Amino acid sequence: MPQIPAQIADISVDWLNQVLPADFGRLKGFDVERFGAGVGILGELARLTLDYADGPGAGPKTIVAKCQSPAPENQFLAQAMGFYLREVNFYRGVAGRLSIRVPKPYYADCGADGLPFVILIEEITDAHCPDQITGLTLNEAERILETAARLHAAFWETKELYELTWLPPMNNPLYKAGKAMAEAQWPHFKEHFGPRLDGTMLDALHKACHLYPDMLDWWVKQGHQTFTHTDCRAENYLFGGSAGADTITMIDFQLSTRHVGTWDVCNLLAASLTPEMRREHEDHLINHYFKVVSELAADQPGFKGYSLDRLWYDYRAALLQQGVAQVITSNLRGGNERGDELLEELHMRPLIAAMDHNVGEIVKDIK
């Protein structure tokens, strides 16, 4: 098997000629343009412009290469949580079977423990990518929720969902180990974010960190499991471009999990809308998602009995779990000024939403 490059700089012409589909044509060189600065927190991203030996080949002019993050702390988290292994399995086994648009995979591989890691995928050219820091427009949020609903409806408590043995349930041992990570990060989190949170929220989060394994078991007992993107945020959705003018392309599947679909709803609204925008449109967007997913999943036996009231409850519970996630990841580094600003928003906005919804009330339900 070809040696897996650890970083973009390790990718060579010889390696590309070994791993890319044979019908692309042979390469004599390629140019590298790194992008996604402050966007790809857990991976290094680059556009490879391919130079074919016999002139323009049958393959694309450009592809996207993704390797592990160069930051050791980010690598550690991704390896410990199995994120790189998950994305490789997604592109190898699921990407071609979905009704939603995802980049075409050309090659995906990683070491047995997740490192090193590389994927080569289609570049969606001329697409619009919303800015996470600026936040989504109402129309963008609606369309992303519609896309997520299509994914959720297709797998909502289906046999196929449980046949994806590489897709971890939320109560897998690696995630349960998040309790120790949260407790270790708590002093740093409290020092950095504590002054912006009220005492009730801090107390609820601290309790939730200690209860984290129980919370994950509790989630699985609630049922209504599906395939969740789990990193449902603005910059993981591309609008239009070479995929089609009215097409949304979902990208980045390192965090994909078997969980409740409401996690993606919560993830999007809490982190990809400004707090002001979320407060203004939250009711409409949650109702919009429920309408779409109800229509799409109407024939799924596992969907029966799921109500809008339950969706709202799950939304609040997901905000509580997201609060623990903010503690666990509070030591991540963005790699540059923009990345640090992005991480600050990704952490703080869900915490504001959690306070808005008084999620401390959910702690007593975790048994």
SELUMSE-501694 format. One line per 3 residues: number of its first residue (from 1); for each residue x, y, z of C-alpha. Coordinates in steps of 0.001 Angstrom, whole numbers. Layout:
<nodes>
NUM = X,Y,Z  ...
</nodes>
This chain:
<nodes>
1 = 0,0,0  1254,3531,-758  2627,5390,2240
4 = 90,7874,3591  1311,11486,3578  1157,13111,7009
7 = 750,16656,5701  -43,18386,2419  3680,19055,1923
10 = 4320,15295,1844  2056,14691,-1173  4110,13866,-4268
13 = 3462,13283,-7969  4468,9635,-7634  2021,9139,-4753
16 = -834,10809,-6635  -169,8614,-9670  -433,5548,-7434
19 = -3682,6441,-5693  -5813,8478,-8104  -8189,6603,-10440
22 = -6317,5220,-13466  -8717,6843,-15912  -7627,10302,-14768
25 = -4463,10070,-16832  -858,10255,-15605  359,13381,-13852
28 = 3688,15112,-14385  3165,17694,-11674  711,19692,-9598
31 = 405,23043,-7870  -679,23458,-4252  -2870,26246,-2940
34 = -3707,26001,733  -7087,27319,1772  -9590,27140,4567
37 = -7404,29163,6921  -9294,29311,10169  -12004,27018,8775
40 = -10562,23489,8905  -9897,23153,12626  -9166,19412,12545
43 = -7620,19162,9102  -5172,20819,6720  -6831,21694,3397
46 = -5384,22429,-39  -6435,22693,-3670  -4269,20609,-5989
49 = -4189,21829,-9595  -3236,18795,-11650  -820,18901,-14582
52 = -1369,15879,-16818  1578,14411,-18723  -308,14197,-22028
55 = -2233,17451,-21772  -5687,17779,-20187  -6648,14363,-18873
58 = -9961,12687,-18265  -9712,13613,-14617  -10589,16975,-13050
61 = -8386,20031,-13289  -8401,20451,-9520  -9064,18286,-6474
64 = -9130,18958,-2747  -6634,17265,-450  -7184,17007,3286
67 = -4637,15822,5827  -4493,15810,9591  -4209,19092,11457
70 = -621,20263,11968  -1506,21273,15563  -572,18423,17968
73 = -3476,19131,20356  -5955,19045,17453  -4401,15815,16158
76 = -4686,14270,19604  -8376,15090,19887  -9165,13835,16358
79 = -7231,10612,16913  -8642,9981,20400  -12208,10485,19175
82 = -11749,8537,15934  -12609,11504,13717  -10136,10730,10913
85 = -11088,7039,10771  -14731,8048,10551  -14305,10340,7559
88 = -12319,7716,5679  -15085,5151,6272  -17727,7648,5219
91 = -16090,8365,1864  -15290,4702,1264  -18692,3259,2081
94 = -21501,5804,2317  -20812,8882,192  -21950,7266,-3051
97 = -25269,6055,-1600  -26726,9306,-247  -29454,11392,-1850
100 = -27817,14562,-530  -24909,16046,-2485  -21427,15378,-1100
103 = -18031,15687,-2826  -17049,12713,-4975  -14259,10761,-3248
106 = -11139,9859,-5219  -9023,8375,-2418  -9320,8031,1350
109 = -6977,6311,3776  -5491,6567,7240  -3348,4578,9652
112 = -4921,1902,11836  -5140,4363,14741  -6258,7280,12556
115 = -2867,8836,11851  -1635,9725,9317  -4796,10684,7443
118 = -5552,11793,3889  -8545,12169,1609  -8690,13363,-1990
121 = -12122,14601,-3050  -13901,16587,-5720  -13570,20348,-5550
124 = -16905,22133,-5807  -15771,25182,-7772  -17378,28636,-7729
127 = -19568,27724,-4763  -20622,30150,-2054  -19566,29185,1458
130 = -21305,31123,4230  -19106,32852,6781  -19439,31274,10209
133 = -18443,34422,12065  -20818,36703,10149  -23530,34074,10515
136 = -26151,32595,8206  -29023,34389,6548  -32520,33058,7207
139 = -32705,31493,3734  -29321,29789,4143  -30351,28367,7514
142 = -33631,27052,6090  -31905,25323,3190  -29217,23726,5363
145 = -31879,22398,7724  -33729,20951,4725  -30525,19180,3652
148 = -29927,17842,7160  -33546,16666,7317  -33030,14593,4158
151 = -30038,12878,5746  -31880,12274,9022  -35058,10965,7397
154 = -33136,8430,5305  -31616,6754,8383  -34171,7439,11165
157 = -34088,4187,13187  -33451,2090,10066  -31734,-1271,9831
160 = -29126,313,7554  -28207,2795,10270  -27270,20,12680
163 = -25330,-1827,9982  -22844,1068,9818  -20642,-486,12493
166 = -17979,2214,12100  -20513,4954,12885  -20352,5251,16670
169 = -23398,5665,18865  -23235,8678,21117  -22472,6468,24150
172 = -19355,4867,22686  -16352,4423,25044  -14306,7172,23386
175 = -17039,9736,23919  -17635,8555,27478  -13963,9270,28097
178 = -14919,12875,27426  -15793,13097,31128  -12121,12969,32082
181 = -11261,15433,29317  -13992,17820,30456  -12876,17630,34070
184 = -9269,18261,33051  -10265,21272,30943  -12725,22709,33458
187 = -10281,25123,35190  -9194,26562,31826  -12776,26748,30584
190 = -14009,28434,33755  -11210,30979,33650  -11746,31838,29980
193 = -15531,31600,29580  -16771,31721,33151  -16906,35524,33451
196 = -19409,35606,30550  -21730,32943,32015  -24126,33226,34913
199 = -23629,31132,38022  -26603,28877,37285  -25202,27978,33882
202 = -21719,27302,35253  -23149,25061,37957  -25287,23129,35449
205 = -22319,22657,33117  -20090,21449,35910  -22696,18860,36930
208 = -23190,17842,33290  -19437,17268,32896  -19487,14816,35821
211 = -22633,13151,34449  -21394,13000,30865  -21254,9177,30459
214 = -24729,8931,31983  -25936,11654,29617  -24686,9706,26598
217 = -26393,6500,27756  -29548,8537,28411  -29509,9897,24856
220 = -29360,6412,23344  -32245,5239,25560  -34395,8062,24168
223 = -34464,6337,20763  -35045,8219,17487  -31441,7670,16470
226 = -30264,8571,12980  -27169,9466,10980  -26107,12913,12133
229 = -23592,15121,10409  -22714,16232,13955  -20656,19188,12678
232 = -23646,20963,11165  -22268,24482,10869  -22235,27177,8212
235 = -18840,26481,6676  -19556,22788,6094  -22199,23598,3451
238 = -21456,24888,-50  -24114,26658,-2092  -24237,26306,-5881
241 = -21106,26291,-8011  -20090,23294,-10106  -22474,21049,-8138
244 = -25436,22932,-9606  -26966,26355,-9113  -29641,25195,-6660
247 = -27531,22512,-4981  -26172,22434,-1448  -23106,20251,-920
250 = -22486,18897,2575  -18817,18492,3476  -16638,17319,6377
253 = -17805,14071,7951  -15154,13568,10625  -17653,13986,13457
256 = -20520,11942,11993  -22333,9963,14675  -25436,7932,15415
259 = -27429,10444,17426  -30729,12346,17419  -31258,14587,14404
262 = -31990,17475,16739  -28283,17623,17523  -27633,18951,14007
265 = -30500,21442,14344  -29081,22659,17637  -25538,22732,16269
268 = -26574,24888,13324  -28856,27359,15074  -26742,27811,18180
271 = -23359,28245,16485  -24015,29441,12922  -26474,32222,13664
274 = -25624,35285,15660  -27450,35234,19007  -29684,38061,17808
277 = -30558,36244,14573  -31200,32976,16414  -33520,34601,18930
280 = -35520,36241,16153  -35926,33158,13924  -35436,30130,16192
283 = -39145,29238,16437  -39639,29443,12682  -36533,27406,11877
286 = -37303,24603,14315  -40856,24399,12998  -39501,24409,9437
289 = -37142,21508,10154  -39899,19511,11847  -42251,20002,8901
292 = -39630,18851,6385  -38327,15850,8341  -41902,14750,9189
295 = -42823,14674,5510  -39644,12860,4488  -39695,10295,7310
298 = -43460,9673,7306  -42995,6097,6100  -40221,5243,8570
301 = -41711,3122,11407  -39100,4508,13811  -40282,8076,13260
304 = -43838,7481,14439  -44662,9284,17665  -41988,11949,17294
307 = -43584,15310,18020  -42712,18990,17809  -42810,19177,21608
310 = -40275,16364,21781  -38111,18150,19230  -38036,21258,21430
313 = -37106,19171,24475  -34330,17428,22531  -33124,20819,21321
316 = -32640,22017,24908  -30997,18729,25911  -28643,19010,22927
319 = -27686,22518,24069  -26722,21061,27446  -24595,18399,25771
322 = -23049,21033,23534  -22064,22921,26668  -19993,19924,27783
325 = -18508,19724,24287  -17416,23359,24611  -15589,22455,27819
328 = -13875,19439,26222  -12680,21420,23186  -11867,24666,24966
331 = -8127,24157,24474  -8295,23799,20667  -6268,26302,18670
334 = -7358,27879,15413  -3876,28146,13926  -4227,31845,13087
337 = -6155,34950,14110  -9221,34081,12047  -9256,30510,13349
340 = -9028,31705,16943  -11935,34089,16354  -13957,31270,14793
343 = -13330,28969,17743  -14359,31710,20145  -17707,32080,18347
346 = -18183,28297,18066  -17775,28040,21820  -19563,31134,23044
349 = -22710,31193,20889  -24011,27767,22034  -23347,28748,25627
352 = -25459,31878,25154  -28224,29742,23620  -27987,27315,26540
355 = -28487,30173,28991  -31403,31499,26918  -33117,28101,27248
358 = -32277,27465,30903  -30840,24046,30090  -29894,23433,33706
361 = -33437,22133,34107  -32501,19132,31936  -29787,17917,34324
364 = -32353,16351,36680  -33705,14177,33831  -30395,12422,33205
367 = -30642,9047,34908
</nodes>
